[in-house]
Amino acid sequence: MNKYGLHGKLQAKDGNGDALAAILLQASQLVSTAKGCHLYLVSKDAQNPDSIWITEVWNSKEDHDNSLQLDGVGALISQAIPLMADKPTKGLELEVLGGLPA
Amino acid sequence: MNKYGLHGKLQAKDGNGDALAAILLQASQLVSTAKGCHLYLVSKDAQNPDSIWITEVWNSKEDHDNSLQLDGVGALISQAIPLMADKPTKGLELEVLGGLPA
């Protein structure tokens, strides 16, 4: 079965891109140990330092949704929200066909 | 130094998404052995089976650009072009901050 992918942007308030990215990097540490997580990439838009992109690959959507209940994730989300310029949108849902590192 | 990321869409002609993805999966096998390649993910847009997304992470833009000269890549590109509805655009360039699998 193909894996579940998600690629979405979190827009930080002006000048808060690095602070938001730092929180998301903590989340990536936390979430990468979650069941079914293959990738939780944190990137900055090369053209806009306040646009932070998260690229995720999970065994299933269910594994992804469950990870939001992990201890510590809620606290990180509440740290991140005040730094955001807009309410996060779900992002692009992908059916991952292949190409993950072995 | 942060890694170089690229996330772009290749739009297949109607009904050609699977055929295009198959070629790109071959490319991902080839390219994943290239110097500096950490990720070459091939995904299908969950809402549009003819939209194929490539998510790449490289040590540098230079490594990415060099990979286009690899034996076999040119042949795959010429196989892919007739299946595409539009000329491919460069895609979103990203500064990858972290979260790659160990």
N, CA and C atoms of all chains as a GROMACS GRO file, in nm:
protein
  612
    1MET      N    1   0.086  -0.119   0.000
    1MET     CA    2   0.000   0.000   0.000
    1MET      C    3   0.089   0.124   0.000
    2ASN      N    4   0.052   0.225  -0.083
    2ASN     CA    5   0.132   0.346  -0.088
    2ASN      C    6   0.123   0.422   0.045
    3LYS      N    7   0.231   0.496   0.076
    3LYS     CA    8   0.233   0.570   0.201
    3LYS      C    9   0.159   0.703   0.188
    4TYR      N   10   0.131   0.764   0.303
    4TYR     CA   11   0.056   0.889   0.308
    4TYR      C   12   0.156   1.005   0.321
    5GLY      N   13   0.145   1.101   0.228
    5GLY     CA   14   0.235   1.217   0.233
    5GLY      C   15   0.159   1.346   0.255
    6LEU      N   16   0.225   1.442   0.314
    6LEU     CA   17   0.164   1.572   0.340
    6LEU      C   18   0.271   1.679   0.324
    7HIS      N   19   0.236   1.784   0.249
    7HIS     CA   20   0.333   1.892   0.226
    7HIS      C   21   0.261   2.023   0.246
    8GLY      N   22   0.296   2.095   0.353
    8GLY     CA   23   0.219   2.216   0.383
    8GLY      C   24   0.305   2.329   0.433
    9LYS      N   25   0.253   2.450   0.417
    9LYS     CA   26   0.329   2.571   0.456
    9LYS      C   27   0.271   2.632   0.584
   10LEU      N   28   0.359   2.672   0.673
   10LEU     CA   29   0.320   2.750   0.791
   10LEU      C   30   0.383   2.888   0.774
   11GLN      N   31   0.297   2.991   0.767
   11GLN     CA   32   0.348   3.126   0.744
   11GLN      C   33   0.370   3.195   0.878
   12ALA      N   34   0.496   3.230   0.908
   12ALA     CA   35   0.527   3.299   1.034
   12ALA      C   36   0.501   3.449   1.018
   13LYS      N   37   0.474   3.514   1.128
   13LYS     CA   38   0.468   3.660   1.126
   13LYS      C   39   0.607   3.711   1.086
   14ASP      N   40   0.611   3.832   1.028
   14ASP     CA   41   0.738   3.884   0.978
   14ASP      C   42   0.850   3.870   1.081
   15GLY      N   43   0.961   3.813   1.038
   15GLY     CA   44   1.080   3.802   1.122
   15GLY      C   45   1.076   3.684   1.220
   16ASN      N   46   0.966   3.606   1.218
   16ASN     CA   47   0.952   3.495   1.313
   16ASN      C   48   0.976   3.357   1.251
   17GLY      N   49   1.026   3.357   1.127
   17GLY     CA   50   1.048   3.229   1.058
   17GLY      C   51   1.143   3.137   1.133
   18ASP      N   52   1.255   3.193   1.177
   18ASP     CA   53   1.355   3.109   1.247
   18ASP      C   54   1.298   3.054   1.377
   19ALA      N   55   1.225   3.137   1.450
   19ALA     CA   56   1.168   3.092   1.580
   19ALA      C   57   1.065   2.982   1.556
   20LEU      N   58   0.984   2.998   1.453
   20LEU     CA   59   0.883   2.896   1.421
   20LEU      C   60   0.953   2.768   1.376
   21ALA      N   61   1.054   2.781   1.293
   21ALA     CA   62   1.127   2.663   1.245
   21ALA      C   63   1.190   2.587   1.362
   22ALA      N   64   1.240   2.659   1.460
   22ALA     CA   65   1.304   2.595   1.576
   22ALA      C   66   1.204   2.507   1.651
   23ILE      N   67   1.082   2.556   1.664
   23ILE     CA   68   0.977   2.477   1.733
   23ILE      C   69   0.944   2.353   1.649
   24LEU      N   70   0.936   2.372   1.518
   24LEU     CA   71   0.899   2.260   1.430
   24LEU      C   72   1.010   2.156   1.424
   25LEU      N   73   1.135   2.201   1.440
   25LEU     CA   74   1.245   2.105   1.444
   25LEU      C   75   1.236   2.020   1.571
   26GLN      N   76   1.192   2.082   1.682
   26GLN     CA   77   1.166   2.004   1.805
   26GLN      C   78   1.055   1.903   1.779
   27ALA      N   79   0.951   1.949   1.709
   27ALA     CA   80   0.839   1.858   1.678
   27ALA      C   81   0.888   1.743   1.592
   28SER      N   82   0.979   1.773   1.500
   28SER     CA   83   1.027   1.667   1.411
   28SER      C   84   1.104   1.561   1.490
   29GLN      N   85   1.179   1.604   1.592
   29GLN     CA   86   1.249   1.508   1.679
   29GLN      C   87   1.146   1.418   1.748
   30LEU      N   88   1.044   1.482   1.802
   30LEU     CA   89   0.940   1.411   1.878
   30LEU      C   90   0.864   1.314   1.788
   31VAL      N   91   0.821   1.365   1.674
   31VAL     CA   92   0.729   1.290   1.587
   31VAL      C   93   0.802   1.179   1.512
   32SER      N   94   0.931   1.198   1.488
   32SER     CA   95   1.002   1.097   1.406
   32SER      C   96   1.008   0.962   1.477
   33THR      N   97   0.979   0.961   1.608
   33THR     CA   98   0.978   0.832   1.680
   33THR      C   99   0.838   0.771   1.679
   34ALA      N  100   0.739   0.845   1.626
   34ALA     CA  101   0.600   0.797   1.630
   34ALA      C  102   0.581   0.681   1.533
   35LYS      N  103   0.481   0.598   1.567
   35LYS     CA  104   0.450   0.481   1.483
   35LYS      C  105   0.418   0.527   1.340
   36GLY      N  106   0.489   0.467   1.242
   36GLY     CA  107   0.455   0.490   1.101
   36GLY      C  108   0.514   0.614   1.039
   37CYS      N  109   0.602   0.686   1.113
   37CYS     CA  110   0.661   0.807   1.058
   37CYS      C  111   0.788   0.774   0.979
   38HIS      N  112   0.794   0.814   0.853
   38HIS     CA  113   0.914   0.790   0.772
   38HIS      C  114   0.991   0.920   0.745
   39LEU      N  115   0.916   1.033   0.752
   39LEU     CA  116   0.982   1.160   0.718
   39LEU      C  117   0.905   1.274   0.782
   40TYR      N  118   0.977   1.370   0.842
   40TYR     CA  119   0.915   1.493   0.894
   40TYR      C  120   1.017   1.602   0.870
   41LEU      N  121   1.015   1.654   0.749
   41LEU     CA  122   1.118   1.747   0.702
   41LEU      C  123   1.074   1.891   0.731
   42VAL      N  124   1.164   1.970   0.786
   42VAL     CA  125   1.136   2.111   0.812
   42VAL      C  126   1.223   2.193   0.718
   43SER      N  127   1.161   2.277   0.637
   43SER     CA  128   1.238   2.355   0.539
   43SER      C  129   1.190   2.500   0.538
   44LYS      N  130   1.278   2.585   0.490
   44LYS     CA  131   1.245   2.728   0.476
   44LYS      C  132   1.239   2.758   0.326
   45ASP      N  133   1.138   2.834   0.286
   45ASP     CA  134   1.126   2.875   0.146
   45ASP      C  135   1.247   2.963   0.111
   46ALA      N  136   1.320   2.920   0.008
   46ALA     CA  137   1.444   2.992  -0.026
   46ALA      C  138   1.416   3.138  -0.061
   47GLN      N  139   1.294   3.167  -0.106
   47GLN     CA  140   1.258   3.304  -0.146
   47GLN      C  141   1.193   3.383  -0.031
   48ASN      N  142   1.148   3.312   0.075
   48ASN     CA  143   1.075   3.383   0.182
   48ASN      C  144   1.105   3.318   0.317
   49PRO      N  145   1.195   3.378   0.396
   49PRO     CA  146   1.242   3.315   0.522
   49PRO      C  147   1.132   3.298   0.627
   50ASP      N  148   1.015   3.360   0.607
   50ASP     CA  149   0.906   3.342   0.704
   50ASP      C  150   0.806   3.235   0.659
   51SER      N  151   0.832   3.171   0.545
   51SER     CA  152   0.746   3.060   0.499
   51SER      C  153   0.818   2.930   0.532
   52ILE      N  154   0.762   2.855   0.626
   52ILE     CA  155   0.823   2.730   0.669
   52ILE      C  156   0.740   2.614   0.615
   53TRP      N  157   0.806   2.520   0.551
   53TRP     CA  158   0.737   2.407   0.488
   53TRP      C  159   0.764   2.278   0.566
   54ILE      N  160   0.660   2.201   0.584
   54ILE     CA  161   0.672   2.070   0.649
   54ILE      C  162   0.636   1.964   0.546
   55THR      N  163   0.727   1.869   0.526
   55THR     CA  164   0.702   1.758   0.433
   55THR      C  165   0.706   1.628   0.513
   56GLU      N  166   0.594   1.557   0.512
   56GLU     CA  167   0.582   1.438   0.596
   56GLU      C  168   0.549   1.315   0.512
   57VAL      N  169   0.600   1.199   0.557
   57VAL     CA  170   0.558   1.070   0.498
   57VAL      C  171   0.528   0.974   0.612
   58TRP      N  172   0.408   0.914   0.605
   58TRP     CA  173   0.362   0.822   0.708
   58TRP      C  174   0.314   0.693   0.643
   59ASN      N  175   0.311   0.585   0.722
   59ASN     CA  176   0.254   0.460   0.668
   59ASN      C  177   0.108   0.482   0.630
   60SER      N  178   0.036   0.565   0.710
   60SER     CA  179  -0.106   0.589   0.682
   60SER      C  180  -0.150   0.724   0.738
   61LYS      N  181  -0.262   0.772   0.689
   61LYS     CA  182  -0.319   0.897   0.742
   61LYS      C  183  -0.349   0.881   0.891
   62GLU      N  184  -0.393   0.761   0.924
   62GLU     CA  185  -0.429   0.733   1.064
   62GLU      C  186  -0.307   0.751   1.156
   63ASP      N  187  -0.191   0.696   1.112
   63ASP     CA  188  -0.069   0.714   1.192
   63ASP      C  189  -0.038   0.863   1.208
   64HIS      N  190  -0.054   0.938   1.099
   64HIS     CA  191  -0.029   1.082   1.106
   64HIS      C  192  -0.121   1.147   1.210
   65ASP      N  193  -0.253   1.119   1.196
   65ASP     CA  194  -0.350   1.181   1.287
   65ASP      C  195  -0.321   1.142   1.433
   66ASN      N  196  -0.285   1.015   1.455
   66ASN     CA  197  -0.255   0.970   1.593
   66ASN      C  198  -0.136   1.046   1.653
   67SER      N  199  -0.042   1.082   1.568
   67SER     CA  200   0.080   1.146   1.621
   67SER      C  201   0.048   1.281   1.685
   68LEU      N  202  -0.065   1.340   1.646
   68LEU     CA  203  -0.100   1.472   1.702
   68LEU      C  204  -0.137   1.460   1.850
   69GLN      N  205  -0.162   1.334   1.893
   69GLN     CA  206  -0.198   1.310   2.035
   69GLN      C  207  -0.074   1.279   2.120
   70LEU      N  208   0.041   1.268   2.057
   70LEU     CA  209   0.163   1.233   2.131
   70LEU      C  210   0.192   1.334   2.243
   71ASP      N  211   0.245   1.286   2.355
   71ASP     CA  212   0.287   1.378   2.461
   71ASP      C  213   0.383   1.482   2.406
   72GLY      N  214   0.358   1.607   2.438
   72GLY     CA  215   0.451   1.714   2.399
   72GLY      C  216   0.411   1.786   2.270
   73VAL      N  217   0.335   1.716   2.182
   73VAL     CA  218   0.301   1.780   2.053
   73VAL      C  219   0.207   1.899   2.079
   74GLY      N  220   0.109   1.879   2.165
   74GLY     CA  221   0.015   1.987   2.197
   74GLY      C  222   0.087   2.111   2.247
   75ALA      N  223   0.184   2.090   2.333
   75ALA     CA  224   0.258   2.204   2.392
   75ALA      C  225   0.335   2.279   2.283
   76LEU      N  226   0.394   2.202   2.190
   76LEU     CA  227   0.469   2.267   2.080
   76LEU      C  228   0.376   2.346   1.990
   77ILE      N  229   0.258   2.289   1.962
   77ILE     CA  230   0.160   2.358   1.878
   77ILE      C  231   0.121   2.490   1.943
   78SER      N  232   0.098   2.488   2.074
   78SER     CA  233   0.057   2.615   2.138
   78SER      C  234   0.172   2.716   2.143
   79GLN      N  235   0.296   2.669   2.142
   79GLN     CA  236   0.410   2.763   2.130
   79GLN      C  237   0.416   2.825   1.990
   80ALA      N  238   0.378   2.741   1.892
   80ALA     CA  239   0.393   2.784   1.752
   80ALA      C  240   0.285   2.884   1.710
   81ILE      N  241   0.164   2.862   1.757
   81ILE     CA  242   0.049   2.942   1.709
   81ILE      C  243   0.070   3.094   1.720
   82PRO      N  244   0.121   3.145   1.833
   82PRO     CA  245   0.140   3.292   1.840
   82PRO      C  246   0.239   3.347   1.737
   83LEU      N  247   0.323   3.261   1.681
   83LEU     CA  248   0.424   3.306   1.584
   83LEU      C  249   0.370   3.306   1.441
   84MET      N  250   0.250   3.250   1.425
   84MET     CA  251   0.198   3.233   1.289
   84MET      C  252   0.116   3.352   1.242
   85ALA      N  253   0.135   3.387   1.114
   85ALA     CA  254   0.061   3.500   1.057
   85ALA      C  255  -0.081   3.457   1.020
   86ASP      N  256  -0.097   3.330   0.977
   86ASP     CA  257  -0.231   3.282   0.938
   86ASP      C  258  -0.258   3.148   1.005
   87LYS      N  259  -0.386   3.112   1.006
   87LYS     CA  260  -0.428   2.981   1.053
   87LYS      C  261  -0.372   2.878   0.954
   88PRO      N  262  -0.303   2.771   1.003
   88PRO     CA  263  -0.244   2.677   0.908
   88PRO      C  264  -0.351   2.606   0.824
   89THR      N  265  -0.321   2.587   0.696
   89THR     CA  266  -0.412   2.510   0.611
   89THR      C  267  -0.359   2.366   0.607
   90LYS      N  268  -0.445   2.272   0.563
   90LYS     CA  269  -0.405   2.131   0.570
   90LYS      C  270  -0.284   2.102   0.483
   91GLY      N  271  -0.269   2.161   0.372
   91GLY     CA  272  -0.156   2.132   0.284
   91GLY      C  273  -0.194   2.028   0.179
   92LEU      N  274  -0.094   1.995   0.098
   92LEU     CA  275  -0.113   1.905  -0.015
   92LEU      C  276  -0.104   1.760   0.034
   93GLU      N  277  -0.210   1.683   0.012
   93GLU     CA  278  -0.207   1.541   0.051
   93GLU      C  279  -0.154   1.460  -0.067
   94LEU      N  280  -0.060   1.372  -0.041
   94LEU     CA  281   0.007   1.297  -0.146
   94LEU      C  282   0.001   1.148  -0.121
   95GLU      N  283  -0.004   1.075  -0.231
   95GLU     CA  284   0.011   0.930  -0.225
   95GLU      C  285   0.157   0.903  -0.262
   96VAL      N  286   0.236   0.864  -0.166
   96VAL     CA  287   0.381   0.849  -0.190
   96VAL      C  288   0.406   0.716  -0.259
   97LEU      N  289   0.461   0.722  -0.380
   97LEU     CA  290   0.478   0.602  -0.464
   97LEU      C  291   0.614   0.536  -0.442
   98GLY      N  292   0.711   0.618  -0.402
   98GLY     CA  293   0.843   0.558  -0.380
   98GLY      C  294   0.952   0.663  -0.371
   99GLY      N  295   1.076   0.612  -0.350
   99GLY     CA  296   1.191   0.703  -0.348
   99GLY      C  297   1.238   0.739  -0.209
  100LEU      N  298   1.180   0.675  -0.104
  100LEU     CA  299   1.230   0.700   0.031
  100LEU      C  300   1.366   0.634   0.048
  101PRO      N  301   1.453   0.698   0.127
  101PRO     CA  302   1.581   0.633   0.152
  101PRO      C  303   1.559   0.497   0.218
  102ALA      N  304   1.648   0.404   0.190
  102ALA     CA  305   1.630   0.267   0.244
  102ALA      C  306   1.638   0.269   0.396
  103MET      N  307   2.600   2.343   0.705
  103MET     CA  308   2.527   2.415   0.601
  103MET      C  309   2.395   2.342   0.574
  104ASN      N  310   2.285   2.419   0.558
  104ASN     CA  311   2.157   2.356   0.530
  104ASN      C  312   2.156   2.291   0.392
  105LYS      N  313   2.077   2.185   0.380
  105LYS     CA  314   2.071   2.115   0.252
  105LYS      C  315   1.977   2.186   0.154
  106TYR      N  316   1.990   2.147   0.028
  106TYR     CA  317   1.909   2.207  -0.079
  106TYR      C  318   1.788   2.118  -0.105
  107GLY      N  319   1.669   2.180  -0.101
  107GLY     CA  320   1.547   2.104  -0.126
  107GLY      C  321   1.473   2.156  -0.248
  108LEU      N  322   1.398   2.067  -0.312
  108LEU     CA  323   1.322   2.105  -0.429
  108LEU      C  324   1.191   2.027  -0.428
  109HIS      N  325   1.081   2.097  -0.451
  109HIS     CA  326   0.950   2.031  -0.450
  109HIS      C  327   0.873   2.082  -0.569
  110GLY      N  328   0.852   1.995  -0.669
  110GLY     CA  329   0.788   2.044  -0.790
  110GLY      C  330   0.688   1.945  -0.847
  111LYS      N  331   0.597   1.998  -0.928
  111LYS     CA  332   0.491   1.916  -0.987
  111LYS      C  333   0.516   1.893  -1.135
  112LEU      N  334   0.496   1.771  -1.180
  112LEU     CA  335   0.496   1.739  -1.323
  112LEU      C  336   0.354   1.697  -1.358
  113GLN      N  337   0.292   1.773  -1.450
  113GLN     CA  338   0.152   1.746  -1.486
  113GLN      C  339   0.149   1.653  -1.607
  114ALA      N  340   0.094   1.532  -1.588
  114ALA     CA  341   0.085   1.438  -1.700
  114ALA      C  342  -0.039   1.470  -1.784
  115LYS      N  343  -0.035   1.433  -1.910
  115LYS     CA  344  -0.156   1.439  -1.992
  115LYS      C  345  -0.260   1.346  -1.929
  116ASP      N  346  -0.387   1.376  -1.953
  116ASP     CA  347  -0.495   1.299  -1.889
  116ASP      C  348  -0.470   1.149  -1.902
  117GLY      N  349  -0.478   1.080  -1.789
  117GLY     CA  350  -0.467   0.934  -1.788
  117GLY      C  351  -0.324   0.882  -1.792
  118ASN      N  352  -0.224   0.973  -1.800
  118ASN     CA  353  -0.084   0.931  -1.811
  118ASN      C  354  -0.006   0.944  -1.680
  119GLY      N  355  -0.076   0.972  -1.570
  119GLY     CA  356  -0.008   0.991  -1.442
  119GLY      C  357   0.072   0.868  -1.400
  120ASP      N  358   0.011   0.751  -1.411
  120ASP     CA  359   0.082   0.629  -1.368
  120ASP      C  360   0.206   0.602  -1.454
  121ALA      N  361   0.192   0.623  -1.586
  121ALA     CA  362   0.306   0.600  -1.675
  121ALA      C  363   0.420   0.697  -1.644
  122LEU      N  364   0.384   0.823  -1.620
  122LEU     CA  365   0.486   0.923  -1.587
  122LEU      C  366   0.552   0.889  -1.453
  123ALA      N  367   0.469   0.849  -1.357
  123ALA     CA  368   0.524   0.814  -1.224
  123ALA      C  369   0.621   0.697  -1.236
  124ALA      N  370   0.590   0.602  -1.321
  124ALA     CA  371   0.677   0.484  -1.336
  124ALA      C  372   0.815   0.525  -1.387
  125ILE      N  373   0.819   0.619  -1.479
  125ILE     CA  374   0.948   0.668  -1.530
  125ILE      C  375   1.024   0.740  -1.419
  126LEU      N  376   0.950   0.820  -1.342
  126LEU     CA  377   1.016   0.898  -1.235
  126LEU      C  378   1.065   0.807  -1.122
  127LEU      N  379   0.996   0.696  -1.102
  127LEU     CA  380   1.044   0.600  -1.002
  127LEU      C  381   1.175   0.536  -1.047
  128GLN      N  382   1.187   0.513  -1.179
  128GLN     CA  383   1.317   0.465  -1.232
  128GLN      C  384   1.424   0.572  -1.209
  129ALA      N  385   1.386   0.697  -1.235
  129ALA     CA  386   1.483   0.807  -1.214
  129ALA      C  387   1.524   0.812  -1.066
  130SER      N  388   1.429   0.787  -0.978
  130SER     CA  389   1.461   0.796  -0.834
  130SER      C  390   1.561   0.686  -0.797
  131GLN      N  391   1.549   0.568  -0.858
  131GLN     CA  392   1.647   0.461  -0.833
  131GLN      C  393   1.786   0.508  -0.878
  132LEU      N  394   1.790   0.563  -0.999
  132LEU     CA  395   1.916   0.607  -1.059
  132LEU      C  396   1.978   0.720  -0.977
  133VAL      N  397   1.897   0.820  -0.947
  133VAL     CA  398   1.948   0.943  -0.886
  133VAL      C  399   1.984   0.922  -0.738
  134SER      N  400   1.917   0.829  -0.673
  134SER     CA  401   1.943   0.813  -0.528
  134SER      C  402   2.086   0.767  -0.501
  135THR      N  403   2.154   0.720  -0.606
  135THR     CA  404   2.296   0.680  -0.587
  135THR      C  405   2.389   0.797  -0.616
  136ALA      N  406   2.333   0.908  -0.664
  136ALA     CA  407   2.418   1.022  -0.703
  136ALA      C  408   2.478   1.090  -0.580
  137LYS      N  409   2.593   1.154  -0.603
  137LYS     CA  410   2.661   1.226  -0.492
  137LYS      C  411   2.568   1.332  -0.433
  138GLY      N  412   2.552   1.326  -0.302
  138GLY     CA  413   2.480   1.433  -0.231
  138GLY      C  414   2.329   1.419  -0.228
  139CYS      N  415   2.277   1.305  -0.281
  139CYS     CA  416   2.131   1.288  -0.281
  139CYS      C  417   2.083   1.225  -0.151
  140HIS      N  418   1.990   1.289  -0.081
  140HIS     CA  419   1.935   1.234   0.044
  140HIS      C  420   1.790   1.187   0.025
  141LEU      N  421   1.724   1.246  -0.076
  141LEU     CA  422   1.582   1.210  -0.093
  141LEU      C  423   1.541   1.240  -0.236
  142TYR      N  424   1.467   1.149  -0.299
  142TYR     CA  425   1.405   1.174  -0.430
  142TYR      C  426   1.272   1.102  -0.428
  143LEU      N  427   1.174   1.171  -0.372
  143LEU     CA  428   1.042   1.113  -0.344
  143LEU      C  429   0.949   1.135  -0.463
  144VAL      N  430   0.881   1.030  -0.504
  144VAL     CA  431   0.784   1.041  -0.614
  144VAL      C  432   0.646   1.021  -0.554
  145SER      N  433   0.557   1.118  -0.571
  145SER     CA  434   0.424   1.111  -0.511
  145SER      C  435   0.318   1.152  -0.612
  146LYS      N  436   0.197   1.105  -0.585
  146LYS     CA  437   0.082   1.141  -0.668
  146LYS      C  438  -0.009   1.230  -0.585
  147ASP      N  439  -0.059   1.337  -0.643
  147ASP     CA  440  -0.153   1.425  -0.575
  147ASP      C  441  -0.279   1.346  -0.544
  148ALA      N  442  -0.316   1.339  -0.415
  148ALA     CA  443  -0.430   1.256  -0.374
  148ALA      C  444  -0.558   1.302  -0.445
  149GLN      N  445  -0.564   1.428  -0.485
  149GLN     CA  446  -0.686   1.481  -0.549
  149GLN      C  447  -0.678   1.473  -0.703
  150ASN      N  448  -0.557   1.450  -0.759
  150ASN     CA  449  -0.544   1.453  -0.905
  150ASN      C  450  -0.438   1.352  -0.949
  151PRO      N  451  -0.479   1.233  -0.996
  151PRO     CA  452  -0.385   1.125  -1.027
  151PRO      C  453  -0.288   1.157  -1.141
  152ASP      N  454  -0.313   1.267  -1.215
  152ASP     CA  455  -0.220   1.304  -1.323
  152ASP      C  456  -0.120   1.410  -1.278
  153SER      N  457  -0.128   1.451  -1.150
  153SER     CA  458  -0.029   1.546  -1.097
  153SER      C  459   0.072   1.468  -1.014
  154ILE      N  460   0.195   1.462  -1.064
  154ILE     CA  461   0.300   1.386  -0.997
  154ILE      C  462   0.398   1.485  -0.934
  155TRP      N  463   0.427   1.463  -0.808
  155TRP     CA  464   0.513   1.555  -0.733
  155TRP      C  465   0.648   1.489  -0.704
  156ILE      N  466   0.754   1.564  -0.721
  156ILE     CA  467   0.889   1.517  -0.689
  156ILE      C  468   0.942   1.604  -0.575
  157THR      N  469   0.984   1.538  -0.466
  157THR     CA  470   1.041   1.609  -0.352
  157THR      C  471   1.184   1.561  -0.335
  158GLU      N  472   1.279   1.653  -0.344
  158GLU     CA  473   1.420   1.616  -0.343
  158GLU      C  474   1.495   1.689  -0.232
  159VAL      N  475   1.596   1.619  -0.177
  159VAL     CA  476   1.688   1.684  -0.083
  159VAL      C  477   1.830   1.646  -0.124
  160TRP      N  478   1.913   1.749  -0.140
  160TRP     CA  479   2.052   1.730  -0.182
  160TRP      C  480   2.145   1.805  -0.087
  161ASN      N  481   2.273   1.763  -0.084
  161ASN     CA  482   2.368   1.839  -0.004
  161ASN      C  483   2.379   1.982  -0.056
  162SER      N  484   2.369   1.998  -0.189
  162SER     CA  485   2.382   2.133  -0.248
  162SER      C  486   2.306   2.138  -0.380
  163LYS      N  487   2.280   2.259  -0.426
  163LYS     CA  488   2.216   2.278  -0.557
  163LYS      C  489   2.308   2.223  -0.666
  164GLU      N  490   2.437   2.240  -0.643
  164GLU     CA  491   2.535   2.192  -0.742
  164GLU      C  492   2.523   2.040  -0.760
  165ASP      N  493   2.513   1.967  -0.647
  165ASP     CA  494   2.497   1.822  -0.657
  165ASP      C  495   2.370   1.788  -0.736
  166HIS      N  496   2.263   1.864  -0.708
  166HIS     CA  497   2.139   1.840  -0.782
  166HIS      C  498   2.162   1.861  -0.931
  167ASP      N  499   2.218   1.975  -0.966
  167ASP     CA  500   2.238   2.008  -1.108
  167ASP      C  501   2.329   1.904  -1.176
  168ASN      N  502   2.433   1.858  -1.104
  168ASN     CA  503   2.525   1.757  -1.162
  168ASN      C  504   2.452   1.626  -1.192
  169SER      N  505   2.353   1.595  -1.110
  169SER     CA  506   2.285   1.465  -1.126
  169SER      C  507   2.212   1.457  -1.260
  170LEU      N  508   2.181   1.574  -1.317
  170LEU     CA  509   2.108   1.573  -1.445
  170LEU      C  510   2.197   1.524  -1.559
  171GLN      N  511   2.329   1.518  -1.530
  171GLN     CA  512   2.424   1.470  -1.633
  171GLN      C  513   2.449   1.319  -1.620
  172LEU      N  514   2.394   1.256  -1.516
  172LEU     CA  515   2.419   1.114  -1.493
  172LEU      C  516   2.375   1.029  -1.614
  173ASP      N  517   2.452   0.921  -1.641
  173ASP     CA  518   2.410   0.829  -1.748
  173ASP      C  519   2.269   0.780  -1.722
  174GLY      N  520   2.187   0.784  -1.824
  174GLY     CA  521   2.050   0.730  -1.813
  174GLY      C  522   1.945   0.834  -1.780
  175VAL      N  523   1.987   0.947  -1.716
  175VAL     CA  524   1.887   1.047  -1.678
  175VAL      C  525   1.828   1.113  -1.803
  176GLY      N  526   1.914   1.145  -1.898
  176GLY     CA  527   1.868   1.208  -2.022
  176GLY      C  528   1.765   1.121  -2.094
  177ALA      N  529   1.791   0.991  -2.097
  177ALA     CA  530   1.699   0.899  -2.167
  177ALA      C  531   1.563   0.896  -2.097
  178LEU      N  532   1.566   0.898  -1.962
  178LEU     CA  533   1.440   0.896  -1.888
  178LEU      C  534   1.361   1.026  -1.912
  179ILE      N  535   1.434   1.137  -1.914
  179ILE     CA  536   1.368   1.266  -1.938
  179ILE      C  537   1.300   1.265  -2.076
  180SER      N  538   1.369   1.211  -2.176
  180SER     CA  539   1.304   1.211  -2.309
  180SER      C  540   1.187   1.114  -2.315
  181GLN      N  541   1.187   1.011  -2.232
  181GLN     CA  542   1.068   0.924  -2.224
  181GLN      C  543   0.951   0.997  -2.157
  182ALA      N  544   0.987   1.082  -2.060
  182ALA     CA  545   0.882   1.146  -1.979
  182ALA      C  546   0.815   1.261  -2.055
  183ILE      N  547   0.892   1.336  -2.131
  183ILE     CA  548   0.839   1.460  -2.194
  183ILE      C  549   0.711   1.436  -2.274
  184PRO      N  550   0.704   1.331  -2.359
  184PRO     CA  551   0.579   1.314  -2.437
  184PRO      C  552   0.456   1.289  -2.350
  185LEU      N  553   0.476   1.249  -2.224
  185LEU     CA  554   0.361   1.220  -2.136
  185LEU      C  555   0.315   1.344  -2.060
  186MET      N  556   0.390   1.452  -2.072
  186MET     CA  557   0.360   1.571  -1.992
  186MET      C  558   0.265   1.667  -2.063
  187ALA      N  559   0.172   1.722  -1.984
  187ALA     CA  560   0.075   1.816  -2.041
  187ALA      C  561   0.138   1.954  -2.056
  188ASP      N  562   0.229   1.988  -1.963
  188ASP     CA  563   0.292   2.121  -1.971
  188ASP      C  564   0.442   2.106  -1.955
  189LYS      N  565   0.513   2.214  -1.996
  189LYS     CA  566   0.657   2.219  -1.974
  189LYS      C  567   0.680   2.225  -1.822
  190PRO      N  568   0.769   2.141  -1.767
  190PRO     CA  569   0.788   2.143  -1.622
  190PRO      C  570   0.843   2.277  -1.573
  191THR      N  571   0.791   2.322  -1.458
  191THR     CA  572   0.845   2.445  -1.397
  191THR      C  573   0.946   2.403  -1.291
  192LYS      N  574   1.031   2.497  -1.248
  192LYS     CA  575   1.141   2.460  -1.156
  192LYS      C  576   1.087   2.405  -1.024
  193GLY      N  577   0.980   2.456  -0.975
  193GLY     CA  578   0.928   2.410  -0.845
  193GLY      C  579   0.980   2.497  -0.732
  194LEU      N  580   0.939   2.460  -0.612
  194LEU     CA  581   0.969   2.536  -0.491
  194LEU      C  582   1.109   2.500  -0.441
  195GLU      N  583   1.196   2.601  -0.433
  195GLU     CA  584   1.330   2.575  -0.379
  195GLU      C  585   1.328   2.596  -0.229
  196LEU      N  586   1.384   2.502  -0.156
  196LEU     CA  587   1.378   2.503  -0.010
  196LEU      C  588   1.516   2.493   0.052
  197GLU      N  589   1.527   2.556   0.168
  197GLU     CA  590   1.647   2.539   0.250
  197GLU      C  591   1.607   2.437   0.357
  198VAL      N  592   1.659   2.317   0.347
  198VAL     CA  593   1.615   2.210   0.438
  198VAL      C  594   1.687   2.226   0.572
  199LEU      N  595   1.608   2.246   0.678
  199LEU     CA  596   1.664   2.278   0.810
  199LEU      C  597   1.686   2.152   0.895
  200GLY      N  598   1.608   2.049   0.864
  200GLY     CA  599   1.625   1.926   0.943
  200GLY      C  600   1.508   1.832   0.928
  201GLY      N  601   1.522   1.716   0.996
  201GLY     CA  602   1.411   1.621   0.997
  201GLY      C  603   1.429   1.505   0.902
  202LEU      N  604   1.549   1.495   0.838
  202LEU     CA  605   1.573   1.379   0.753
  202LEU      C  606   1.593   1.256   0.841
  203PRO      N  607   1.549   1.139   0.790
  203PRO     CA  608   1.573   1.017   0.866
  203PRO      C  609   1.724   0.999   0.886
  204ALA      N  610   1.762   0.941   0.999
  204ALA     CA  611   1.907   0.924   1.030
  204ALA      C  612   1.971   0.831   0.925
   0.00000   0.00000   0.00000
